Amino acid sequence: MRATCLIPVATLLLSACEMQAQDLEENETNPIHMTTPVPGSYLSAATEQGTIEEFWYDSHDYTSASLPATRKPAYVYLPYGYDPAKQYDVIYLLHGWTGVAQEYFLGRSGTDRTGLVNIFDNLIVNGNCRPFIAVSPTWDKDNQSKGWGESTDEAAVFAQEYVRDLIPALETHYSTYLTTPDTAGILASRAHRALGGFSLGSITTWYVFEQVFAFTRMYLPMSGDNWSQGMYGGEYHPRETAQFLADLVNASPYGKDFYVWYAVGTEDVRLPQTHNQALAMAELTDTFNPSNFSYHMKDGGRHDFNAVYEFCYHALQFFFPAGMTNGVEHISGNRVSGVPYNVLGQPVGEGYKGVVIQNGQKYISR
């Protein structure tokens, strides 16, 4: 497999070259983490299976100044043994262009459990993740496939629906860490909330990051860039895009308390947009560094759900590790005993720099 040349950053961003994928290993000058395939058993039905529910909530068409009312579905994965007396972390996953809300969990037909649901079940059954709730909503106002122009218009304003309508309705209906459906309540529960998306869903994720950054702690953009500098700004204006994102993070009181798990496949048609932006962000180490940002690639990964499954498999273990808290402790010097793991769940040695999971906590190894 071959991929776009990744280093050095300064000469890469808008140039073209090639290198072998096996050369894309992690080191101090290369911010890329190569993902590993989902184990085959995780794609099969687990011994304990969660359930999928259809959840309807009231919203508005935020593309119109008159804000006409609409009622929308979201599909909700509840882990096996879901207990309303307990509190659960939540991840929202946004589909791509021409997709629909049920696609992640039940396919386009809305009738068949997908491999992603099996991955959720197996991650929890095998102790890789603590039980969590996953939500598949849509940024389309009526859950119907649209033309590119209308879809991008709707994606650009989904952040308003996300914090005004979806989070308050869903997280008070299910047992989550949200105690009050107001701004204070959403901010207080942000450490237990993740948002991700694929393709145009990734672009929507970046819109949410841009417009309502504070309300979500963990972000999983897959195969898509931020458009603050124009459409495909991550490809054509990567440094300006990265600086824009850094500025908004630095202006927030939560600028030291977030995580972006950015990902794309080496053969994805959206590689230039994602890749250029990711490397430009990685240059701004005062804002985006191993304590809050990582960049991941699937060797041979294309613009499809195979890549999405692999990225979710790894990111969920990092976001919601079993028996561990979401907090990241800033430490230096010697670490406590126990084997440390990196953002892919792989053991690391003493010289590793970045976020490690060890003895029930996440640490920054400097």
Secondary structure, DSSP 8 states (H G I E B T S, - for coil): -EEE----HHHHTT---EEEGGG---BTTB-EEE-----GGGGS--SS--EEEEEEEEEE-TTSTT--EEEEEEEEEE-TT--TTS-BEEEEEE--TT--TTHHHHTTTT-S--HHHHHHHHHHHTTSB--EEEEE--SSTTS----HHHHHHHHHHHHHHIIIIIHHHHHHHTTBS--SSSHHHHHHTGGGEEEEEETHHHHHHHHHHHHHGGG-SEEEEES----TTSTTHHHHSHHHHHHHHHHHHHTSTTTTS-EEEEEEETT-TTHHHHHHHHHHHHH-TTTSSTTTEEEEEETT--SSHHHHHHHHHHHHHHHSBTT--S-EEE--S---SS--B-TTS-B--TT--EEEEETTEEEEE-
